[in-house]
Amino acid sequence: SSPSSLLELLFLFPRIFIFIWTIFLGSVLILLFIPLRWIHPLLRQYARIPNNYLPMDLVVRLYCRCICTAAGISITTETNNKREEEEPTLLMYSHVSNIDAFCVGSSCPFYCKFIGKAVIFLIPIFGWAGYAIGTQPISRGNRSKAVKDLHALQQKYRVYQRSSA
């Protein structure tokens, strides 16, 4: 066994612990910050705070960045796309792991609401936090209900000028 692999193995368990702790603690903090989301309509109307700068948007982006950092993921983005700040966008990507959504959330130039498998929302604390930040559960077992839910979501995103990933 080479010294570098022994060292990697030695740090593997603390890194796993820190990663799991970050997900748990971040989810709890998001649940504590739910009242911030309730005041978003007031902040939009009276304080003229645009999307992407609302308090919960900033908290969630920080949460995603912390998870990526705890997982040891370094993200580099390259783009030359010009996008209007208030224009709703549908961002589609194929993901190969469950951490990909956090990578997109931390690196995307605008705040995204996500669509997730309904079963994930049954996970205590983590699933509840996902629902609290506006992630939309989709029942993949019932196609007609999923399509109906997506159409309702599309209308809601048009009203609030939000983007989805």
Disulfide bonds with the S-S distance in Angstrom:
none
